Amino acid sequence: MRTSKIAAGIAFAALLAVSSACGSDDSDDSSAAPSGRAALPSGTAADGSMNPVTVGFHNLEGGSISLADVRLGFEAGVKYVNEHLGGVNGHPLKAIACKTDGTPEASVNCANQFVEQKAVLAVQGADFGADAMLPVLKSAGLAELGSFPLTPGMDTAVGDAYFMQGSAEEGYAANLVQLKKLSASKVAVVMVDNPTSHETYDKVISPAAVKLGLETKVFYVPAQSDWTVQSATVLAWGPDAISTYVAADALAAVPAFRSAGFSGHITAGSNTEIIPQLDPSVLDKVLFSAPYYLPEFADIPAEVRGDIDAFAEYTSGLPKDGSVTQRQTGFYTALMAAQLLRDVGTKTDPLTAEVVHAGVKTWKGDRQPFRTNGWDCSKPSWPGTTACGTGNVYATPGADRTLAPLPDQPVDISAVLP
């Protein structure tokens, strides 16, 4: 089942999600710090007299792509952990921040720094050179933890790397499960024409559709398409739902299908940046997905509301023109790293890299930050991957363009597991 092509293709899609998924990224700070949020309950600060627990944090902040807001969110999360959550069983949480530029050499340099400075865990924000770190981390007994693997090696390094969101494969399968729940029976799958897309459809999407009893047909399109032509071709097949995997062309594709007369559900991935640019009538029945509840969602579950409020409070001082989505990813990752260290550290103090590496293999919990469901690192949530978590949240814009989560979220993909 596992191939590097599928993992690499999803890596690019995931980067788009991290870097541009939030429609409010370049607006005011209302989504990051809603005026009606509740005051945070009193918390407990870490004990500054105790030795810190050190992790190494590596993140892409050089080269042609820079995701500095992931780091800023991570740092805000560490501050929240230390000021409000008691640190790591009283110990302050400390991070060695190391910037990468997408090259293997930069990531290896970070890995060496983490080993030399005796970090007990390597934590990834987003790093396209991360696969090169694996031999260094493994030789030092350091486990890798992150939100989503952007590279094939990290995606398949079972036993050495752990990522808290659902897997790449799950994202494709969840799309079909959600459409099935909305009574779809004939789904057109629109993908950019490249080897990754062909393999993804054959290995993941088509088998999942068979298990769900869905009829699907894939339409491969050029990287830059004439969507008047493409929409006519797709609709000639007569689908009652459309799944699009054309992130760069989402703004053109969605209105083209509507202009051609299609009124059914369209899934548009994490490309919520198109919402402010389209008329609400075009957005009716357009579905967007996220790994967890976003600050701009309406009707956020009560158990998640506190996480959103904490995130808003601890990122309220950051520049308003940054990416809320990137910051939430970093904040989430910091909280999960601290939770792992607390859970493992209840039995061993002081913590060591070897203890953390052994402990994460059986680590599980009831609820992740910004989610309603838990995680289990004792077995991959999709076979052959390093995913500990599962569950995507689907939402659709209302008349005011506010995203409202659909019922029964996150999506349960157990019926389509291989």
C-alpha positions in Angstrom: 0.0 0.0 0.0 2.6 2.5 1.0 4.6 4.3 -1.7 6.8 7.3 -1.6 4.8 8.9 -4.5 1.6 9.1 -2.5 3.4 10.5 0.6 5.3 13.1 -1.4 2.1 14.2 -3.2 0.2 14.6 0.0 3.2 16.5 1.4 2.7 19.3 -1.1 -1.1 19.3 -0.4 -0.4 19.5 3.3 2.0 22.3 2.9 -0.7 24.3 1.0 -3.1 23.5 3.9 -0.6 24.7 6.5 0.5 27.8 4.6 -2.7 29.1 3.1 -5.7 27.3 4.4 -7.2 30.0 6.6 -9.4 32.5 4.9 -8.8 34.9 7.8 -5.0 34.8 7.6 -4.6 38.2 6.2 -7.6 39.9 7.7 -8.0 41.4 11.2 -7.4 39.3 14.3 -11.0 38.5 15.0 -10.6 34.8 14.3 -7.4 34.5 16.4 -8.9 36.5 19.3 -12.7 36.6 19.2 -14.1 39.4 21.3 -16.6 37.1 23.0 -14.1 34.5 24.2 -14.3 33.5 27.8 -11.6 34.4 30.3 -9.2 31.5 30.8 -9.6 29.6 34.1 -6.8 29.9 36.6 -3.9 27.6 35.9 -0.6 26.5 37.4 2.8 27.8 36.4 5.9 25.5 36.0 8.4 25.6 38.8 11.3 27.7 37.6 13.6 26.1 40.2 13.3 22.7 38.5 15.5 21.6 35.6 13.8 22.2 32.3 12.7 19.4 29.9 14.2 20.2 26.6 12.9 19.4 23.1 14.3 20.3 19.7 11.9 22.1 17.4 12.8 22.2 13.7 10.8 24.3 11.2 11.0 25.5 7.6 12.0 29.2 7.7 14.5 29.6 4.9 14.7 29.1 1.1 11.7 29.8 -1.1 9.1 28.9 1.5 9.1 30.2 5.1 6.5 29.1 7.7 7.6 31.3 10.6 4.1 31.4 11.9 4.2 27.7 12.8 7.2 28.5 15.1 5.4 31.5 16.6 2.4 29.3 17.4 4.7 26.7 18.9 6.4 29.3 21.1 3.0 30.6 22.2 2.0 27.0 23.0 5.2 26.5 25.1 4.4 29.7 27.0 0.9 28.5 27.7 2.2 25.1 28.9 4.7 26.8 31.2 2.4 29.5 32.5 -0.9 27.7 32.7 -0.5 23.9 32.5 2.3 23.4 35.1 5.0 22.7 32.5 6.0 19.1 32.4 5.0 17.8 35.8 6.4 21.0 37.3 9.5 21.2 35.1 9.6 24.1 32.6 9.3 23.0 28.9 12.2 24.4 26.9 12.6 24.3 23.1 15.8 24.5 21.0 14.5 26.3 17.9 16.3 25.3 14.7 15.4 26.8 11.3 15.6 24.7 8.2 15.5 25.6 4.5 14.2 22.4 2.9 17.6 20.9 2.3 18.8 17.6 3.9 21.9 19.4 5.2 19.9 22.0 7.2 17.8 19.3 8.8 20.7 17.1 9.7 22.3 20.2 11.3 19.2 20.6 13.5 19.3 16.9 14.4 22.9 17.2 15.5 22.1 20.3 17.6 19.3 18.4 19.4 21.6 15.5 20.2 24.5 17.7 21.4 22.1 19.8 23.6 20.5 16.6 25.0 17.0 17.1 23.9 14.6 14.3 24.9 12.3 14.6 21.8 12.5 16.1 18.3 9.4 18.1 17.4 8.6 19.0 13.8 6.7 22.1 12.7 7.1 21.7 9.0 10.3 20.5 7.4 10.8 19.1 3.9 14.4 17.9 4.6 13.3 16.0 7.7 13.9 12.5 6.2 17.7 13.1 6.4 17.4 13.5 10.2 16.1 10.0 10.8 19.5 8.2 11.0 20.9 10.8 13.4 17.8 10.8 15.6 17.6 7.0 15.6 21.3 6.6 16.6 20.7 8.9 19.5 17.4 7.3 20.6 15.4 10.4 19.8 11.8 10.0 18.7 10.2 12.5 16.3 6.8 14.0 17.0 4.7 16.3 14.8 1.3 17.2 13.5 1.5 15.8 9.9 4.4 14.2 8.0 5.5 16.2 5.0 8.0 13.7 3.7 7.9 10.0 2.7 10.5 8.8 5.2 8.8 10.4 8.2 5.4 9.1 6.9 6.7 5.5 7.0 9.2 5.6 9.9 6.9 3.5 12.1 8.4 3.1 15.6 10.6 6.2 15.3 8.3 9.0 14.2 4.8 9.8 15.4 2.3 12.3 13.9 -0.8 13.3 15.7 -3.2 14.0 12.8 -4.7 11.5 10.5 -2.7 10.1 7.7 -2.5 11.3 4.1 -4.5 8.2 2.9 -7.2 8.9 5.5 -7.8 12.4 4.1 -8.7 10.9 0.7 -10.8 8.2 2.2 -12.6 10.6 4.6 -13.7 12.7 1.6 -15.6 9.8 0.2 -17.1 8.8 3.5 -18.4 12.4 4.1 -20.0 12.5 0.6 -21.6 9.1 1.2 -23.1 10.5 4.4 -24.6 13.3 2.3 -26.3 10.7 0.1 -23.9 10.8 -2.8 -23.7 7.8 -5.1 -21.8 8.9 -8.1 -18.6 10.9 -7.4 -16.4 12.6 -9.9 -12.8 12.8 -8.7 -10.8 15.7 -10.2 -7.0 15.5 -9.9 -4.0 17.1 -11.4 -2.5 14.8 -14.0 0.8 13.5 -12.5 2.0 10.0 -11.4 1.2 10.7 -7.8 -2.5 11.4 -8.6 -2.7 8.2 -10.6 -1.3 6.1 -7.9 -3.4 7.8 -5.2 -6.6 7.1 -7.1 -5.6 3.5 -7.8 -4.3 2.7 -4.3 -6.5 4.7 -2.0 -9.6 6.4 -3.5 -10.9 3.6 -5.8 -10.6 0.9 -3.1 -12.3 3.1 -0.5 -15.1 3.9 -3.0 -15.7 0.2 -3.6 -16.0 -0.5 0.1 -18.6 2.4 0.4 -20.6 1.2 -2.6 -19.8 4.5 -4.4 -19.4 4.8 -8.2 -16.4 7.0 -9.0 -14.6 8.2 -12.1 -11.3 10.1 -12.1 -10.7 13.1 -14.3 -7.0 14.0 -14.7 -6.5 17.7 -15.6 -3.4 19.8 -16.5 -1.8 21.8 -13.8 -3.4 24.9 -15.3 -6.7 24.2 -16.9 -9.5 25.8 -18.9 -12.2 25.1 -16.3 -15.0 25.9 -18.7 -13.9 22.9 -20.8 -13.0 20.7 -17.8 -16.3 21.3 -16.0 -18.2 20.4 -19.1 -16.2 17.1 -19.5 -16.8 16.2 -15.8 -20.5 17.0 -15.8 -21.1 15.0 -19.0 -20.5 11.9 -16.9 -23.5 12.9 -14.7 -22.0 12.9 -11.1 -24.1 13.8 -8.1 -20.9 15.0 -6.2 -17.5 16.2 -7.1 -14.2 15.8 -5.2 -11.6 18.3 -6.3 -7.8 18.0 -5.7 -6.7 21.1 -7.6 -5.5 23.4 -4.8 -3.9 26.0 -7.1 -7.0 26.2 -9.3 -9.7 25.9 -6.6 -10.8 29.5 -7.1 -11.5 28.9 -10.8 -12.8 25.3 -10.6 -15.6 25.7 -8.0 -17.4 28.6 -9.8 -16.9 26.9 -13.2 -18.8 23.8 -12.0 -21.6 26.1 -10.7 -21.7 28.1 -13.9 -22.0 24.9 -15.8 -25.2 24.0 -13.8 -23.9 21.6 -11.1 -25.8 22.1 -7.9 -24.5 19.1 -5.8 -21.8 18.9 -3.2 -18.2 19.8 -4.1 -15.3 19.1 -1.8 -12.6 21.7 -2.0 -10.1 20.4 0.5 -8.5 22.9 2.9 -8.6 25.8 0.4 -10.7 28.1 2.6 -8.9 31.1 1.2 -11.3 31.1 -1.7 -14.3 31.7 0.6 -14.1 35.5 0.8 -13.6 35.7 -3.0 -16.8 33.8 -4.0 -20.5 34.6 -3.8 -22.3 32.7 -1.1 -24.6 31.2 -3.8 -21.5 29.6 -5.4 -20.3 28.3 -2.0 -23.6 26.5 -1.2 -22.9 22.8 -0.7 -19.1 23.4 -1.0 -17.3 21.4 1.7 -13.9 22.3 3.3 -11.9 20.0 5.5 -9.5 20.6 8.4 -7.7 18.3 10.8 -9.3 20.0 13.8 -11.8 22.8 14.6 -10.5 26.2 13.4 -11.1 29.5 15.3 -13.3 30.8 12.5 -15.8 27.9 12.7 -19.3 28.5 14.0 -20.8 26.2 16.6 -17.5 24.9 18.0 -18.1 22.1 20.5 -17.9 23.1 24.2 -15.0 20.9 25.0 -13.0 22.5 22.2 -14.0 26.1 23.0 -11.5 26.3 25.8 -8.6 25.3 23.5 -9.6 28.0 21.0 -9.8 30.6 23.8 -6.3 29.6 25.1 -4.9 29.8 21.6 -6.5 33.2 21.1 -5.2 34.5 24.4 -1.6 33.4 23.8 -1.4 34.5 20.2 -3.2 37.8 20.6 0.0 39.8 20.7 1.4 38.4 17.5 1.2 40.5 14.2 -2.2 40.6 12.7 -1.1 39.8 9.2 0.2 36.4 10.0 -1.3 33.0 9.3 -3.8 31.9 12.0 -3.7 28.4 10.5 0.0 28.1 10.8 0.0 29.4 14.3 -2.7 26.9 15.4 -0.6 24.1 13.9 2.4 25.2 16.0 0.3 25.7 19.2 -1.3 22.3 18.8 2.1 20.6 18.3 3.5 22.2 21.4 0.5 21.0 23.5 0.8 17.5 22.2 4.5 17.4 22.9 4.0 18.6 26.4 1.2 16.0 26.9 3.5 13.2 25.8 6.3 14.3 28.1 3.9 14.7 31.1 2.4 11.3 30.5 5.7 9.5 30.1 7.3 11.6 32.9 4.8 10.5 35.5 6.8 7.3 35.9 10.4 8.6 35.2 12.1 11.7 36.4 14.4 13.0 35.0 13.2 12.2 31.5 15.7 10.9 28.9 15.4 10.5 25.1 15.4 6.8 25.5 12.5 6.9 28.0 10.4 9.1 25.8 11.2 6.9 22.7 10.0 3.8 24.6 7.0 5.6 26.1 5.5 7.0 23.0 5.1 3.5 21.5 2.2 2.9 23.8 1.0 6.4 24.3 -2.7 7.1 24.0 -5.3 9.6 25.2 -8.9 10.6 25.1 -9.0 14.0 23.5 -6.5 16.1 21.5 -6.5 19.9 21.6 -8.9 21.4 19.1 -10.5 18.0 18.6 -13.2 15.9 20.2 -11.4 12.6 19.7 -8.3 11.0 21.0 -5.1 9.3 19.8 -3.4 6.0 20.0 0.3 5.6 19.1 0.4 1.9 19.8 -0.7 1.2 16.3 -0.9 3.4 13.2 -4.4 4.7 12.5 -3.8 3.9 8.8 -1.7 0.8 8.2 2.0 1.4 7.3 2.0 5.1 8.4 3.2 7.0 11.4 -0.3 8.5 12.1 -1.4 8.3 15.8 -4.6 10.3 15.2 -7.6 10.1 13.0 -10.6 12.2 12.0 -11.1 15.2 9.6 -13.6 17.9 10.3 -15.8 19.0 7.4 -17.6 22.3 7.3 -19.5 24.4 4.8 -20.0 28.2 4.5 -23.3 29.8 5.4 -24.9 32.8 3.8 -22.4 35.0 5.8 -19.5 32.8 4.6 -18.9 31.6 8.1 -17.9 27.9 8.2 -20.3 25.7 10.0 -19.1 22.1 10.9 -21.3 19.3 9.5 -23.0 16.9 11.9 -21.2 13.9 13.3 -17.6 15.2 13.1 -14.9 14.2 12.9 -15.4 11.7 10.0 -15.1 8.0 11.0 -13.1 6.2 8.3 -13.0 2.8 10.0 -15.3 1.3 7.2 -12.7 2.0 4.5 -9.5 0.9 6.3 -7.4 -1.5 4.2 
